Every structure is written in structure tokens, then in C-alpha cells.
């Protein structure tokens, strides 16, 4: 998520927030938690991208995710 977030940086997130395109979300992906930007919403399906498009592993690689995959929305730092 460079340049907005750096590796190891602390974030503040809330679990129960409305999902909106442009929001930064924490997502459960396999056995890891990843942080990406919500790009598109189609019903229950979400398309997420990293801000560092050259190096990011995101929906361009693994496809759409579901709303249930979202653990929380980052509220700090603001993007």
C-alpha cells in the first residue's frame, strides 16, 4: 500500500463500517491479513487493488472477493 502505508505501520480500523470504493480495507486472504484499497463493489462482490500497482498482489491476480472476507476498514491514517 505504498506510499500511503508502509510495511509494519500501525493502523486503526473499525469492523462495522460502510464499505465504499476508495476505502482501505483489511481482508482475510488464505491464512493472512492483507490491506488493500476497495476499487469496485458489485452486490456482495468486491474488487480490491493495492496502491503500488506495479508490485501489488490483489484482485487482478486472485479475482473478486466477498464482503465476508473484509475484516475491517482502516480509519487512520487517512488516505
Secondary structure by P-SEA (a helix, b strand, c coil): cccccccbbbbbbbccccccccbbbbbbcccbbbbbbbccccccbbbbbbccccccccccccccccccccccccccccc
